[in-house]
Amino acid sequence: MWYAYIIQSQKDHNLYVGLTNDLRKRFAYHNSGKVYSTRFRVPFVLIYYEAHRDKYDAAAREQFLKSGWGKNWIKKTLKDSLSAKS
């Protein structure tokens, strides 16, 4: 399985959208500071993910979530998750 996922930094509350075939391992990497682009924003909370059988379907969804339309979808669909204080 391939996963498009969204994590939120508990430090600055910014979102990160990613793609992986091992969600648990990738999430652990984010929280341990091993991912270059997120290392200064740990810890993270997983707020959303989607499973796809095909890598290219998951990659297309990741690209959508990173787009302007996708960011609007995230704000509308996950508004309760985004406003929850962890």
Stockholm file with secondary structure:
# STOCKHOLM 1.0

chainA/1-86         MWYAYIIQSQKDHNLYVGLTNDLRKRFAYHNSGKVYSTRFRVPFVLIYYEAHRDKYDAAAREQFLKSGWGKNWIKKTLKDSLSAKS
#=GR chainA/1-86 SS CEEEEEEEETTTCCEEEEEESCHHHHHHHHHTTCSGGGTTSCCEEEEEEEEESSHHHHHHHHHHHHSHHHHHHHHHHTHHHHHCCC
#=GC SS_cons        CEEEEEEEETTTCCEEEEEESCHHHHHHHHHTTCSGGGTTSCCEEEEEEEEESSHHHHHHHHHHHHSHHHHHHHHHHTHHHHHCCC
//
